[in-house]
């Protein structure tokens, strides 16, 4: 059974702020339904537009599967998103989005 690290943050997105506990519940539920062992979530820094923790997960060779609460937690700037995609593709990682029930 594969393992996955969750990814959450405390900032608002799409005009909403979802409590971290709710984000973790959604990720845990997604993992259970998809037979993935859930590992505790990494939490992004609260600074606006920060993606440092997400990029750290993407570069971490031990993390092959990452479950974001929502695809709207990806970097908001196209250039940053593109960098993230390149890293993920190069590292051959699986990225999942719990809220939208999608994967990359």
TARA-V481362 format. One record per residue. N is the residue number from 1. RES is the residue in one small letter. SS is DSSP state (H for helix, E for strand, L for the rest). PHI is phi in whole degrees, -180 to 180 (NA if undefined). PSI is psi in whole degrees, 0 to 359 (NA if undefined). Layout:
BEGIN
N,RES,SS,PHI,PSI + N,RES,SS,PHI,PSI
END
This chain:
BEGIN
1,x,L,NA,135 + 2,x,L,-81,156 + 3,x,E,-108,152 + 4,x,E,-142,142 + 5,x,E,-95,135 + 6,x,E,-81,162 + 7,x,E,-141,122 + 8,x,E,-135,168 + 9,x,L,-152,166 + 10,x,L,-97,356 + 11,x,L,-76,163 + 12,x,L,-84,155 + 13,x,E,-147,145 + 14,x,L,56,32 + 15,x,L,76,8 + 16,x,E,-123,153 + 17,x,L,-123,113 + 18,x,L,-97,124 + 19,x,L,-56,145 + 20,x,H,-59,325 + 21,x,H,-63,322 + 22,x,H,-70,319 + 23,x,H,-59,315 + 24,x,H,-64,322 + 25,x,H,-63,318 + 26,x,H,-65,318 + 27,x,H,-65,316 + 28,x,H,-61,316 + 29,x,H,-63,316 + 30,x,H,-58,314 + 31,x,H,-63,316 + 32,x,H,-61,315 + 33,x,H,-66,336 + 34,x,L,-108,14 + 35,x,L,55,49 + 36,x,L,-118,136 + 37,x,E,-78,118 + 38,x,E,-82,127 + 39,x,E,-108,148 + 40,x,E,-46,149 + 41,x,E,-79,147 + 42,x,E,-89,139 + 43,x,E,-110,127 + 44,x,L,-69,152 + 45,x,L,-63,150 + 46,x,L,-77,348 + 47,x,L,-60,140 + 48,x,L,-58,135 + 49,x,L,65,14 + 50,x,L,-74,135 + 51,x,L,-134,20 + 52,x,H,-59,316 + 53,x,H,-68,320 + 54,x,H,-62,316 + 55,x,H,-67,325 + 56,x,H,-63,317 + 57,x,H,-63,318 + 58,x,H,-63,326 + 59,x,H,-87,344 + 60,x,L,-70,116 + 61,x,L,-67,341 + 62,x,L,-82,342 + 63,x,L,-102,103 + 64,x,L,-94,340 + 65,x,E,-133,129 + 66,x,E,-127,132 + 67,x,E,-115,111 + 68,x,E,-87,148 + 69,x,L,-60,315 + 70,x,L,-145,150 + 71,x,H,-67,343 + 72,x,H,-77,3 + 73,x,H,-94,358 + 74,x,L,-66,159 + 75,x,L,-53,136 + 76,x,L,-76,335 + 77,x,L,-87,133 + 78,x,H,-57,319 + 79,x,H,-63,317 + 80,x,H,-66,318 + 81,x,H,-61,317 + 82,x,H,-60,317 + 83,x,H,-60,317 + 84,x,H,-61,312 + 85,x,H,-59,317 + 86,x,H,-62,317 + 87,x,H,-64,314 + 88,x,H,-61,316 + 89,x,H,-66,317 + 90,x,H,-64,319 + 91,x,H,-82,353 + 92,x,L,58,47 + 93,x,L,-93,156 + 94,x,E,-103,127 + 95,x,E,-116,129 + 96,x,E,-121,152 + 97,x,E,-124,106 + 98,x,L,-62,314 + 99,x,L,-66,318 + 100,x,L,-90,353 + 101,x,L,53,53 + 102,x,E,-129,166 + 103,x,E,-141,164 + 104,x,L,-118,NA
END
